[in-house]
Every structure is written in C-alpha cells, then in structure tokens.
Amino acid sequence: MIRDRLIQAGVPVTVIPSRGPIPFPSRDWRDMKGFLLVAVRQRGPLQSCRPSADYQLPLVSGCPGLCEYCYLHTRFGQRSYTTVYANVEEILSWTMDYRTKETVVFEGSATSDPVPVNEWTSSLEEAITFFARQEGMRFRFATKFHEVDLLLPLDHGQQTEIRFSVNTPAIIRQYERGTPSLAKRLAAARRIREAGYPSGFLIAPILAYPAWKEDYRRLVNTIAETVTSQGDNITFELISHRYTARAKEMILSLNPESTLPMVDEERQFKYGQFGYGKYVYPQTLREALKGFLTEAIQEAMPKAKILYFV
C-alpha cells in the first residue's frame, strides 16, 4: 500500500534486499532527511517512556524536520532518514501483553514525529481506531506538523490524545527549520480540539534567552486566544533545554555554526532516568522557568492541566 501510494504520487521507489545496503545517492544528513525507508519492525520489548507515557509504541522512527536541538541526532546521527513500519497491525497487537494496570498509556512519538509521513502509511488512523476499541489502554503522540485532516473524522472514542509541540516564533525561526509555523500548528490544534480529541501542548525545549519572559507569555496567550480561552481538557508538558555530551558533539558535527546555548560551565550536570548524565539549567533558573510558565498558563487558561515540568 505504501509503495503504491508513493508511486502514484511520482515518488521514486527502490526495492532493496532485507538487511541489504541502502543505495543513498547522498550521505549528507540534510539530504537523507528526504528519504523514507519502509521496513518490517522486528518484535522486541516495548521501551519505557516516562514521564509522558508507560511505553513507547514504535510506529515510525525518525522525522523529516530539521530541528537543530533534536535529541534524535544522537540516536540516528548521519542516518537521519525516516523509517516507517509496514506491519502496523502486528505492532499494535503487541500492546495487549502490557496490560499490567488499570490504564496503560502508549506514546507514539518517542522516536519520531508520525504526522508528516501519515499520508503514506495511515499508521495513525490504524492506531487511533485500534485504541478506540480497547478498555484501559490509551494512545498519545506529539507533533510539530499540521497535516491532521485525515484524523478528524475518525471514531477515536477519546482514547487518543494529540499534542502539539510549540515554541516561541524566535525559537522556531532559529532552531526548527523544516517545520510549520506556530500559526499553522495552532490552527491544526484547534481542528483537533473541535474533532473532540483530548489535546495538549508541549512547550519544548524552553530556552532562557534574553526575551524569554515576554516571548513565552505571548506564546501562552496566543494559544489561549487561538485554541481555547479557558483551557478545558487541555494539558501542558513543559521541558527545559538540556543536552548530553554526546548530543552536543553530534549537534556541532552536523551544525558547526550552531548557536544553541551549550556551555557546560553554565549548566548543572544531572543523571536522567536511563542512567546517563545531562547538562540542565541550574536549579534556580529551572525553578524560575517553571514558576513563570505555570503562572502564565494558569492566568491565561485557568482550567488547563500542567502534567509535569522537567
């Protein structure tokens, strides 16, 4: 199905042997962002996905966006193409083995943004309608992209939460190349909300640049004006900027002129849930970011729920 859709759209398709070499005409990571690999996902244990969910649900791997700070750089490096899996029905069936408590939540965007490739795969439609039929199981994913119209008429049973990753226009312009504008993301978020989906926003990564207070307050107010005035059934996940030593090395190798604030001496070293260390903002600055954004969200959208700040 994926192959036929690509061919009908005039996209060149090459069939390669299983585990054979991939014949990329270019090895530049930016060029590789334009490639889509269709494969079969081999079964393995579903990975933890705290704090956003209980488990990762691997429908897609990689993203065509060019976000400079993206943690996927450390996972894929030069192999920046997007991989989609043809055995979606089988992958969804694996979730049945993870019913270990009253409600289990699966995250569909832990290693990807599944929206920009969904027109070829329909994997989101399959997942949304699958979870709509399941008791005690929920699905959620986040996106920076706005192509959500195929999802609007689905019977989702309010079992799927769709979140939009947003940031200030200054950060989007400087560090999120290859992604839609804030206005397009918020317009898509409004359509999702009108279709009855539980919905929310990730403000990530939160960067403490000179105008951060003014810009992030304006961002929160714009969300309230565009999507919801009170924040009913809206969630927020707040993620401050952090990086690992490996991430910094990879980001600078891919973008030698990067202006991302990655000065180790200005950060606090902290171990994460997977045992490796990250450079985070000092505690006093993290508390200032958390307090400011919490207050701004509560003022603009009193009924919104802040799930966590990290």
Secondary structure, DSSP 4 states (H G I P E B T S, - for coil): -HHHHHHHTT-------TTPPP--S---HHHHTT-EEEE-PPP-PPPB-TTT-SEE--SEEB-S-EETT-THHHHHTT---EEEES-HHHHHHHGGGG--SS-EEEES-TTB--STTHHHH-HHHHHHHHHHT-TTEEEEEEES----GGGTTS--TT-EEEEEEE--HHHHHHHEETS--HHHHHHHHHHHHHTT--EEEEEEEE---TTHHHHHHHHHHHHHHHT-SS-TTEEEEEEE-EE-HHHHHHHHHH-TT------GGGSEEEE-TTS-EEEE--HHHHHHHHHHHHHHHHHH-TT-EEEEE-
